[in-house]
C-alpha cells in the first residue's frame, strides 16, 4: 500500500524509502550537470564575487591596521 503524498511532494518522490544504503549513496554521488543561467543571473553572480573580494580586502586591511 502506497503512502499518500505530503503537500509539495508528488507520489514516487521518495527514493530513500526504496533504496538500500549503498544504492542511495551511489545515487547521491551522481554528478549533476551545470545549470544553464541567463545573462542577468551570470552578471549578478560575477558582481557578487567581486563584492566578496572587495569586502574581504577591507576586512583584512582593517585587521592589520588595528594591530
HUJORA-V555727 format. One record per residue. N is the residue number from 1. RES is the residue in three letters. PSI is psi as a letter, one per 30 degrees, with the letter a starting at -180 (* if undefined). OMEGA is omega in radians with two decimals (* if undefined). Layout:
{{N,RES,PSI,OMEGA} {N,RES,PSI,OMEGA}}
//
This chain:
{{1,UNK,k,-3.09} {2,UNK,k,3.10} {3,UNK,k,3.08} {4,UNK,k,-3.13} {5,UNK,k,3.07} {6,UNK,l,3.14} {7,UNK,k,-3.14} {8,UNK,g,-3.11} {9,UNK,k,3.12} {10,UNK,l,3.05} {11,UNK,k,-3.14} {12,UNK,f,3.13} {13,UNK,g,-3.08} {14,UNK,i,-3.09} {15,UNK,f,-3.10} {16,UNK,f,-3.13} {17,UNK,f,-3.03} {18,UNK,f,-3.11} {19,UNK,k,3.01} {20,UNK,l,-3.09} {21,UNK,e,3.13} {22,UNK,e,3.11} {23,UNK,e,3.13} {24,UNK,e,3.12} {25,UNK,e,3.12} {26,UNK,e,3.13} {27,UNK,e,-3.14} {28,UNK,e,-3.09} {29,UNK,f,-3.11} {30,UNK,k,-3.09} {31,UNK,k,3.12} {32,UNK,k,-3.13} {33,UNK,l,-3.14} {34,UNK,k,-3.14} {35,UNK,k,3.07} {36,UNK,j,-3.09} {37,UNK,l,3.07} {38,UNK,l,-3.10} {39,UNK,e,-3.12} {40,UNK,e,3.13} {41,UNK,e,3.12} {42,UNK,e,3.12} {43,UNK,e,3.13} {44,UNK,e,3.13} {45,UNK,e,3.09} {46,UNK,e,3.10} {47,UNK,e,3.12} {48,UNK,e,3.09} {49,UNK,e,3.14} {50,UNK,e,3.12} {51,UNK,e,3.14} {52,UNK,e,3.12} {53,UNK,e,3.13} {54,UNK,e,3.14} {55,UNK,e,3.10} {56,UNK,e,3.11} {57,UNK,e,3.12} {58,UNK,e,3.14} {59,UNK,e,3.13} {60,UNK,e,3.12} {61,UNK,e,-3.14} {62,UNK,e,3.14} {63,UNK,e,-3.12} {64,UNK,f,3.12} {65,UNK,f,-3.11} {66,UNK,f,3.13} {67,UNK,*,*}}
//
